[in-house]
Amino acid sequence: MAAPVLTRSLLAQPARATARLIGRAYLQRALEEAARVEVPVEELTGAATSRAAERQREAVHDLHVALRHLRNWLRAWRPFLRNTVHRDAERRLQKLSRLAGQVRDLEVQRSWLTGERVERSRVTGATARSMVERIEAEHAKAHRVLAIRLMKRLGRAAGTLAEDLEDLDPADLQDATEPATASAMSQLIAEHAEDLPRVLRRLQRAGNGNEAHAARIAIRRFRYLLDTFGHRSPDVRLVTHYLTNIQDKLGELHDAQVLADRLESVSRKTRKTGRSRAKRHGVRRAGVEALRRMLRRRIASESRQVRRAIGGSGQARAMAATVRVIARLNGFNIAAVAQRPRRQKHAMTGEAVNSQRGSAG
């Protein structure tokens, strides 16, 4: 299913109606991605195993992204959904999203530890291979838990949420104070834009894991909000490109920091268990410390790249483009409210979101 898009027609409709429509489209997309996640089949061998593993990596990644888009939309539009959408379904989705994130994190850790630079080192190779064995066992277990919980819990959560997102009676949307979608989106973008300079200042301390993670979440929420415009507007593309570049750099930094935390835990255990016992398990203290030094260098490099992505004239151009998007939405809203019919029945299907042509921004 294609990504939901805010068309001109939807921007003119009441915010409470569009919030439900886009929410249902994101929910349908998450269900489609979840259907691709399978319980691992241990009997597969050789090339079949490799192909199946690659498909499942992509499936888990796509599910994780789809769930984050859905949760981000529900969070951003909560003021227009709170009269029908309850938080229980959102909490279930959050737990499933975290499980998918854990599977993905373990895959990234395995990929780094099996990289050529780590493997070819006499000091780090044996320790890395020992850690990979444990990570692969954790990954298989986490993937299996995710697949089973998707089968048992996602359907129930999705059913509840779909009911919560059902169409409102047209009569409920005739309140003169009911804002159009363009107005609500303008306000949401303005709030994110106002907060962005503070978020970017925090990234000057990107070596701090908590600071970087919080900033990454804020940037991702802003970007996901803009994603619903599609890619037709040059200004939206400019802002999205700027945010995506920073988000990608922060993702690399986050992955390195998560693995660094794991290595810190392994280092503490090797100090407690003693050198000979750790060596019997394939984990050498020298290897662990060498891996930690490599990661510290990587974190320092990723932090510099984050600061470079923030710097220059990119921020000023992105902020100027955001102002133009907000201005167009405000102008569109004035015209839309003046032309809004007294009573209007809305097409409220996920397909309608993607089939209508033209978008603002």
Sequence and secondary structure as in RCSB ss.txt:
>XXXX:A:sequence
MAAPVLTRSLLAQPARATARLIGRAYLQRALEEAARVEVPVEELTGAATSRAAERQREAVHDLHVALRHLRNWLR
AWRPFLRNTVHRDAERRLQKLSRLAGQVRDLEVQRSWLTGERVERSRVTGATARSMVERIEAEHAKAHRVLAIRL
MKRLGRAAGTLAEDLEDLDPADLQDATEPATASAMSQLIAEHAEDLPRVLRRLQRAGNGNEAHAARIAIRRFRYL
LDTFGHRSPDVRLVTHYLTNIQDKLGELHDAQVLADRLESVSRKTRKTGRSRAKRHGVRRAGVEALRRMLRRRIA
SESRQVRRAIGGSGQARAMAATVRVIARLNGFNIAAVAQRPRRQKHAMTGEAVNSQRGSAG
>XXXX:A:secstr
      BHHHHHSBHHHHHHHHHHHHHHHHHHHHTT     TT  HHHHHHHHHHHHHHHHHHHHHHHHHHHHHH
HTGGGTTTT  HHHHHHHHHHHHHHHHHHHHHHHHHHHTSHHHHT TTTHHHHHHHHHHHHHHHHHHHHHHHHHI
IIIIHHHHHHHHHHT    GGGG  TT  BHHHHHHHHHHHHHHHHHHHHHHGGGTTSHHHHHHHHHHHHHHHHH
HHTTTT  HHHHHHHHHHHHHHHHHHHHHHHHHHHHHHHHHHHHHHHH HHHHHHTT  HHHHHHHHHHHHHHHH
HHHHHHHHHHTTTHHHHHHHHHHHHHHHHHHHHHHHHHH  SS      HHHHHHS  B  
